[in-house]
Amino acid sequence: MTRLVLASASPARLATLRAAGIEPSIVVSGVDEDQVTGLGPAPLAQRLAELKCAAVSEQLTDGSVVLGCDSVLDLDGAALGKPADPAEAVERWRAMRGRTGVLHTGHCLRDTASGRQATRTGSTRVHFADVTDDEITAYVASGEPLEVAGAFTIDGLGGAFITGIDGDHHNVVGLSLPLLRDLLAELGHRWTDLWAKRR
């Protein structure tokens, strides 16, 4: 059975994989995301995913497959990651409400046995509700927007503030399952080999 190592501390990515029947090992990369500058939103997401994957892959020699991911929201060409503080989260939501952004999630998969790597970025258009100032204040006070790229979730408290998407829902959560399946196939692995044994 192929062993998948997730190079991320994201509970949403872990929950997505588990819901899909996969029980990955977790090794947090420790990559400083501020080291990468001067890139647009999609290239930034992909580069950070590659750095996270590389940092964890270098620690392993057991033939496992390592997945690095990173998400960045593109709003008017600006790359928006996690807000630095509540004030920035409020400002971000005031700019996003009633508008559409694109959530880019970079994926990098490396087979530590062969050294081969496959990469791709998933992009999903996200339509934000025209939320009120009171709703923004309450949402930011919950703390959730401070923990995630773009200052929103689709699978948590922020789900009510998303009126629709164009593209893969899982990509907005932080990991595209169909894209991951394609990357595995590119490296010669079958998606179904990742499924944990059912009791």
Backbone bond lengths (Angstrom), bond angles and torsions (degrees), N, CA, C in turn:
res aa  C-N    CA-C-N  psi(-1)  N-CA   C-N-CA  omega(-1)  CA-C   N-CA-C  phi
1 M - - - 1.455 - - 1.526 110.01 -
2 T 1.303 117.74 134.04 1.460 123.40 178.76 1.525 109.56 -69.41
3 R 1.337 116.57 132.91 1.463 121.12 177.46 1.511 109.41 -99.56
4 L 1.325 116.57 124.15 1.456 121.89 178.33 1.525 109.37 -100.55
5 V 1.313 115.81 130.51 1.462 122.47 174.94 1.522 107.65 -110.87
6 L 1.319 116.60 123.46 1.455 122.28 178.76 1.522 108.89 -94.99
7 A 1.341 116.16 117.46 1.467 121.47 -178.06 1.521 109.58 -88.13
8 S 1.327 115.96 58.85 1.463 120.59 -174.52 1.515 110.42 -158.81
9 A 1.331 115.87 146.31 1.465 121.19 175.08 1.528 110.77 -95.59
10 S 1.332 117.55 5.58 1.462 121.46 -174.90 1.523 112.57 -67.02
11 P 1.331 117.72 117.12 1.469 119.45 176.75 1.526 111.98 -65.40
12 A 1.332 117.92 -29.34 1.465 120.52 179.56 1.525 110.87 -68.80
13 R 1.324 117.94 -40.81 1.463 120.05 177.90 1.524 110.62 -65.87
14 L 1.323 116.37 -42.22 1.457 119.92 178.27 1.521 110.89 -61.77
15 A 1.321 117.30 -44.90 1.467 121.20 179.88 1.527 111.19 -63.41
16 T 1.330 117.38 -37.24 1.465 121.37 178.82 1.520 110.70 -63.01
17 L 1.332 116.19 -45.72 1.469 119.67 179.14 1.522 111.40 -65.43
18 R 1.308 116.51 -42.91 1.474 119.58 -179.96 1.524 111.47 -62.52
19 A 1.339 116.77 -40.29 1.464 120.34 178.95 1.530 110.87 -64.17
20 A 1.343 116.19 -25.83 1.460 121.47 179.17 1.527 112.34 -90.43
21 G 1.336 116.87 8.77 1.460 120.67 175.82 1.507 115.20 88.62
22 I 1.323 116.89 14.54 1.465 120.99 -176.91 1.527 109.30 -115.02
23 E 1.326 116.11 132.10 1.467 121.61 178.62 1.524 107.68 -114.47
24 P 1.333 117.53 89.53 1.463 120.03 -176.30 1.522 111.98 -79.41
25 S 1.324 114.88 159.32 1.456 120.22 166.02 1.525 106.52 -83.26
26 I 1.327 117.05 151.58 1.459 121.46 -179.06 1.524 109.19 -114.35
27 V 1.326 115.91 124.83 1.462 121.84 171.43 1.524 106.16 -133.20
28 V 1.323 116.60 110.85 1.467 120.67 -177.40 1.526 109.25 -74.40
29 S 1.320 116.25 133.27 1.464 120.91 -172.60 1.522 113.52 -72.72
30 G 1.314 117.76 -35.95 1.461 120.90 -176.47 1.516 113.54 73.93
31 V 1.323 117.87 14.25 1.466 121.57 -179.54 1.528 110.17 -68.73
32 D 1.321 115.81 134.57 1.467 121.85 175.28 1.523 107.96 -79.99
33 E 1.322 117.38 108.58 1.465 121.09 -175.31 1.521 112.48 -69.53
34 D 1.326 117.65 -19.76 1.463 120.80 -179.16 1.527 113.02 -76.99
35 Q 1.348 117.08 -7.18 1.464 119.68 -177.99 1.523 112.31 -74.05
36 V 1.341 117.21 -19.19 1.461 120.65 -178.24 1.522 109.06 -99.55
37 T 1.323 116.23 120.48 1.462 121.17 -178.44 1.524 109.60 -133.23
38 G 1.329 115.18 163.43 1.452 120.53 172.49 1.518 115.80 79.75
39 L 1.330 117.62 11.59 1.462 120.60 179.33 1.521 110.14 -110.14
40 G 1.329 116.08 151.14 1.452 121.25 173.44 1.513 110.55 -71.39
41 P 1.334 118.06 172.45 1.462 121.72 -174.02 1.539 115.10 -55.80
42 A 1.334 118.08 -51.57 1.466 119.69 -177.87 1.527 112.51 -67.47
43 P 1.344 119.52 -47.78 1.469 119.14 176.42 1.523 113.13 -60.99
44 L 1.335 117.13 -33.94 1.465 120.68 178.74 1.525 110.50 -65.07
45 A 1.329 116.78 -46.36 1.469 120.11 178.94 1.522 110.78 -59.36
46 Q 1.334 116.46 -42.38 1.465 119.91 -178.80 1.525 111.69 -68.25
47 R 1.310 117.08 -42.92 1.471 120.33 -178.79 1.529 111.02 -63.23
48 L 1.320 116.81 -42.37 1.469 119.81 179.40 1.527 110.80 -65.70
49 A 1.321 117.14 -38.08 1.475 119.94 176.84 1.521 110.22 -61.63
50 E 1.323 116.90 -41.45 1.466 120.87 179.90 1.525 111.42 -65.62
51 L 1.333 116.69 -41.64 1.465 119.79 179.35 1.524 111.33 -64.20
52 K 1.332 117.14 -40.86 1.466 121.13 179.54 1.522 110.71 -65.50
53 C 1.321 115.97 -43.13 1.460 120.26 178.85 1.532 110.75 -62.51
54 A 1.335 116.70 -44.76 1.464 121.12 -179.03 1.527 111.65 -63.31
55 A 1.337 116.74 -41.97 1.464 120.69 -177.96 1.523 111.60 -61.02
56 V 1.330 116.51 -38.91 1.470 120.27 -179.18 1.531 110.72 -81.42
57 S 1.325 117.67 -39.51 1.468 121.30 -179.36 1.516 111.73 -58.56
58 E 1.336 116.24 -36.52 1.461 120.72 -178.92 1.527 112.52 -65.91
59 Q 1.322 117.12 -18.80 1.467 121.22 179.82 1.533 112.67 -88.18
60 L 1.339 117.44 -12.11 1.459 121.06 -170.04 1.526 112.35 -115.42
61 T 1.314 115.37 142.41 1.475 120.92 176.58 1.525 110.59 -135.60
62 D 1.340 116.34 22.71 1.463 119.89 -172.25 1.524 114.12 -99.52
63 G 1.334 117.24 10.21 1.453 119.22 179.12 1.511 114.72 80.06
64 S 1.325 117.41 9.30 1.457 120.41 179.62 1.527 110.45 -74.60
65 V 1.331 115.06 167.47 1.458 122.34 177.19 1.530 107.05 -108.30
66 V 1.319 116.48 125.30 1.466 122.02 -174.26 1.523 109.71 -105.38
67 L 1.339 115.44 132.52 1.457 121.97 178.52 1.520 110.25 -115.35
68 G 1.338 115.62 121.39 1.449 121.61 172.45 1.524 109.04 -110.73
69 C 1.328 117.14 137.59 1.468 121.94 179.70 1.523 109.93 -137.13
70 D 1.323 115.33 152.57 1.452 119.73 170.95 1.522 108.39 -153.92
71 S 1.323 116.25 141.84 1.460 121.54 -177.89 1.524 111.03 -117.74
72 V 1.340 115.10 141.53 1.460 122.43 179.19 1.529 107.09 -141.03
73 L 1.322 116.45 135.04 1.461 120.81 175.83 1.525 109.55 -91.56
74 D 1.318 115.63 132.02 1.461 122.74 176.11 1.524 108.12 -102.08
75 L 1.323 116.15 112.58 1.463 122.02 174.70 1.519 107.48 -124.92
76 D 1.313 116.22 110.52 1.474 121.49 -177.60 1.524 112.30 57.75
77 G 1.329 116.85 32.67 1.459 120.52 177.86 1.511 114.98 86.16
78 A 1.333 117.58 -6.72 1.472 121.01 178.29 1.526 109.34 -86.42
79 A 1.321 116.53 138.30 1.464 122.53 178.82 1.520 109.15 -89.21
80 L 1.328 116.28 113.54 1.460 121.15 -176.04 1.518 110.52 -113.43
81 G 1.327 115.91 113.86 1.457 121.60 175.40 1.520 109.39 -97.42
82 K 1.317 116.46 -140.78 1.461 119.99 176.55 1.530 109.51 -73.29
83 P 1.331 118.01 136.70 1.463 119.45 176.57 1.531 110.87 -67.07
84 A 1.303 116.23 147.15 1.465 121.16 -176.40 1.517 112.53 -71.89
85 D 1.342 116.72 -31.12 1.460 120.15 -176.13 1.529 108.91 -159.92
86 P 1.337 117.58 172.71 1.470 119.96 -178.65 1.528 113.71 -57.70
87 A 1.322 117.57 -37.90 1.464 120.39 -179.42 1.526 110.83 -61.34
88 E 1.334 116.46 -40.88 1.469 119.96 178.51 1.520 110.79 -68.32
89 A 1.328 117.28 -36.68 1.463 120.86 178.62 1.531 110.83 -63.89
90 V 1.340 117.01 -40.76 1.466 121.11 177.88 1.531 109.83 -63.86
91 E 1.317 116.14 -46.62 1.464 120.85 179.67 1.535 110.56 -60.70
92 R 1.329 115.22 -41.28 1.467 120.50 179.84 1.524 110.80 -60.63
93 W 1.336 116.57 -47.14 1.467 120.05 -177.69 1.530 111.83 -67.65
94 R 1.305 117.10 -33.21 1.470 119.26 176.69 1.527 110.52 -65.20
95 A 1.339 116.15 -32.03 1.461 120.51 178.13 1.534 111.97 -77.91
96 M 1.331 117.17 -31.73 1.465 121.51 -174.29 1.525 113.66 -85.10
97 R 1.324 117.56 -29.98 1.467 120.01 -170.61 1.529 112.58 -57.97
98 G 1.332 113.64 136.62 1.450 120.17 179.87 1.519 114.30 73.42
99 R 1.335 116.65 9.29 1.468 120.59 -174.94 1.529 110.74 -124.53
100 T 1.326 115.37 -177.39 1.466 121.86 -179.75 1.521 109.47 -125.56
101 G 1.340 115.42 134.80 1.459 121.73 173.70 1.518 109.13 -124.62
102 V 1.313 115.67 174.56 1.467 120.63 177.30 1.524 108.30 -120.76
103 L 1.328 115.79 122.82 1.457 121.24 178.00 1.522 108.04 -93.47
104 H 1.332 115.72 115.66 1.462 122.11 178.51 1.529 108.62 -100.61
105 T 1.318 116.73 129.78 1.464 120.35 173.29 1.519 108.92 -122.10
106 G 1.325 114.61 115.35 1.458 120.51 175.73 1.512 110.14 -78.86
107 H 1.326 116.33 139.61 1.464 122.98 178.27 1.525 108.48 -126.74
108 C 1.311 116.74 132.29 1.462 121.77 174.81 1.527 108.17 -134.39
109 L 1.318 116.18 122.42 1.464 122.05 -177.81 1.525 108.79 -119.87
110 R 1.326 116.59 126.90 1.468 120.22 179.48 1.518 110.62 -127.25
111 D 1.314 115.14 131.96 1.466 122.51 175.30 1.526 106.86 -89.25
112 T 1.332 117.48 111.84 1.467 119.65 -175.42 1.521 112.39 -72.09
113 A 1.335 117.24 -15.92 1.464 119.85 177.79 1.527 110.79 -76.04
114 S 1.324 116.63 -45.95 1.468 120.80 -176.62 1.525 113.27 -96.39
115 G 1.343 116.31 -20.12 1.455 120.26 -175.56 1.513 113.16 81.37
116 R 1.329 116.93 -0.99 1.465 120.51 -179.65 1.529 110.38 -74.96
117 Q 1.326 114.41 150.94 1.456 120.55 -176.08 1.526 110.00 -136.81
118 A 1.328 116.02 145.04 1.461 121.92 175.75 1.519 107.88 -132.13
119 T 1.335 116.15 136.50 1.463 120.11 -177.02 1.524 110.85 -135.65
120 R 1.314 115.01 150.14 1.463 120.74 174.51 1.519 109.14 -167.64
121 T 1.331 115.56 152.63 1.459 121.15 176.62 1.516 109.60 -111.06
122 G 1.336 115.85 129.58 1.455 121.60 173.87 1.520 109.03 -95.50
123 S 1.334 116.92 139.52 1.464 121.07 -178.76 1.525 110.18 -130.75
124 T 1.323 116.36 130.58 1.462 122.58 -177.94 1.525 109.45 -132.60
125 R 1.323 115.71 128.80 1.471 120.39 176.49 1.529 109.10 -77.15
126 V 1.326 116.02 133.17 1.461 122.17 -177.05 1.520 108.96 -120.99
127 H 1.333 116.49 125.27 1.458 122.01 179.75 1.532 108.92 -101.03
128 F 1.323 115.83 120.03 1.459 121.47 -176.44 1.531 110.90 -94.83
129 A 1.322 115.58 139.81 1.462 121.04 177.30 1.533 110.15 -68.37
130 D 1.321 115.28 158.16 1.470 120.83 177.14 1.535 107.75 -84.86
131 V 1.323 115.44 72.87 1.467 121.48 -174.12 1.527 111.10 -72.00
132 T 1.316 115.23 155.09 1.466 120.90 -179.66 1.528 110.59 -83.67
133 D 1.322 115.62 165.89 1.471 120.01 175.41 1.525 110.84 -60.18
134 D 1.334 117.19 -39.35 1.468 120.66 179.34 1.531 110.87 -63.36
135 E 1.323 116.30 -40.37 1.467 119.20 178.55 1.522 111.11 -65.94
136 I 1.314 116.86 -40.19 1.466 120.48 177.45 1.526 110.35 -62.09
137 T 1.323 116.72 -45.52 1.467 120.79 -179.93 1.523 111.23 -60.33
138 A 1.318 116.28 -45.10 1.467 120.59 179.98 1.526 111.25 -65.45
139 Y 1.325 116.14 -41.39 1.472 119.54 -178.43 1.521 111.15 -65.98
140 V 1.309 116.79 -44.86 1.465 119.83 179.15 1.529 110.29 -64.72
141 A 1.337 117.18 -38.07 1.469 120.88 178.81 1.525 111.90 -63.60
142 S 1.336 117.77 -23.98 1.472 120.77 178.37 1.529 111.68 -68.16
143 G 1.336 116.18 -21.01 1.462 120.94 -179.47 1.521 114.14 90.11
144 E 1.322 117.38 -18.24 1.467 119.96 -175.41 1.530 113.57 -59.10
145 P 1.343 119.51 -44.57 1.465 119.02 -177.04 1.524 114.46 -62.91
146 L 1.334 116.99 -20.23 1.465 120.47 -177.96 1.518 112.73 -78.43
147 E 1.338 116.40 -12.42 1.465 120.56 -174.05 1.513 114.12 -101.89
148 V 1.356 117.48 -2.50 1.464 119.28 -169.80 1.533 111.95 -135.92
149 A 1.339 115.05 151.48 1.454 121.61 177.22 1.524 109.77 -61.05
150 G 1.324 115.78 135.55 1.452 120.01 178.98 1.512 114.17 80.97
151 A 1.326 117.73 -5.78 1.469 123.52 179.00 1.526 113.25 66.81
152 F 1.345 116.55 29.81 1.462 118.84 177.53 1.527 110.65 -152.72
153 T 1.317 115.23 158.15 1.459 121.72 169.45 1.525 108.05 -124.05
154 I 1.320 114.99 158.37 1.461 119.73 172.51 1.523 109.79 -106.59
155 D 1.330 115.83 -15.05 1.465 121.50 -175.76 1.531 112.09 -111.16
156 G 1.328 116.48 16.92 1.456 120.05 -179.47 1.517 110.59 -138.52
157 L 1.325 116.60 -143.29 1.462 120.94 -179.09 1.528 112.00 -60.87
158 G 1.327 116.57 -31.64 1.457 120.42 -177.77 1.517 114.54 -74.31
159 G 1.323 117.76 -9.16 1.461 120.77 -177.22 1.520 113.75 -57.89
160 A 1.321 117.71 -32.36 1.464 121.52 -179.58 1.522 111.88 -72.34
161 F 1.330 116.67 -14.09 1.459 120.83 -178.22 1.532 112.53 -99.79
162 I 1.337 116.20 8.41 1.461 122.16 177.54 1.525 106.91 -111.46
163 T 1.320 117.42 115.86 1.471 120.07 -176.10 1.519 112.92 -86.83
164 G 1.329 117.41 -15.24 1.457 119.83 178.40 1.514 110.51 173.29
165 I 1.328 115.03 166.24 1.466 121.14 176.12 1.519 108.86 -138.31
166 D 1.320 116.08 157.99 1.459 122.84 170.99 1.519 106.36 -121.75
167 G 1.330 115.86 104.17 1.456 120.05 -177.94 1.516 111.44 131.06
168 D 1.321 115.28 -160.66 1.463 122.61 -174.06 1.534 111.45 -79.91
169 H 1.336 115.41 120.89 1.469 121.56 177.16 1.529 111.20 -58.56
170 H 1.324 117.59 -44.03 1.463 120.35 -177.52 1.525 112.10 -61.86
171 N 1.321 116.41 -31.43 1.458 120.14 178.72 1.524 111.00 -61.71
172 V 1.336 116.68 -35.13 1.464 121.23 178.78 1.531 110.22 -70.30
173 V 1.315 116.78 -32.81 1.468 121.08 176.92 1.527 109.80 -68.11
174 G 1.334 116.14 -28.72 1.464 118.59 176.61 1.508 116.12 132.97
175 L 1.338 117.32 1.38 1.458 120.54 -177.94 1.528 108.42 -162.50
176 S 1.320 117.33 116.34 1.463 121.01 -179.45 1.525 110.36 -84.25
177 L 1.328 116.85 114.46 1.463 120.35 179.85 1.528 112.35 -65.42
178 P 1.348 119.82 -45.18 1.464 118.48 178.01 1.530 112.81 -61.78
179 L 1.327 116.74 -37.90 1.451 120.41 178.96 1.525 110.38 -67.19
180 L 1.323 117.35 -42.17 1.459 121.20 177.87 1.523 110.93 -61.16
181 R 1.317 116.58 -40.50 1.472 120.34 177.38 1.530 110.60 -59.06
182 D 1.346 116.56 -43.02 1.463 120.66 178.77 1.528 111.70 -64.61
183 L 1.330 117.31 -41.06 1.461 120.56 179.76 1.530 111.31 -65.22
184 L 1.327 116.03 -39.89 1.470 119.71 176.37 1.525 111.05 -59.78
185 A 1.329 115.98 -45.58 1.466 120.17 179.86 1.520 111.10 -61.58
186 E 1.330 115.97 -37.59 1.469 120.69 178.74 1.525 111.47 -61.28
187 L 1.332 115.93 -30.95 1.464 120.73 179.57 1.531 112.64 -94.96
188 G 1.336 116.73 5.30 1.460 120.63 175.12 1.509 115.28 87.82
189 H 1.337 117.45 20.84 1.465 121.30 179.15 1.526 110.20 -113.70
190 R 1.312 116.09 149.17 1.461 120.92 177.74 1.520 109.86 -96.56
191 W 1.331 115.10 136.62 1.471 121.83 178.26 1.523 111.15 -53.98
192 T 1.317 116.17 -44.19 1.466 120.15 -175.42 1.527 112.62 -68.01
193 D 1.345 117.36 -17.00 1.469 119.44 176.76 1.522 112.07 -73.74
194 L 1.341 116.78 -13.83 1.460 120.09 177.79 1.519 112.69 -85.73
195 W 1.326 115.95 -16.12 1.455 117.70 -177.08 1.534 111.38 -61.73
196 A 1.319 114.91 132.49 1.459 119.79 175.55 1.522 108.70 -69.63
197 K 1.316 115.63 147.52 1.470 119.17 179.92 1.520 109.99 -66.00
198 R 1.331 114.46 132.20 1.481 120.22 179.13 1.514 109.50 -87.78
199 R 1.325 114.02 144.54 1.470 117.77 177.92 1.496 110.21 -83.55
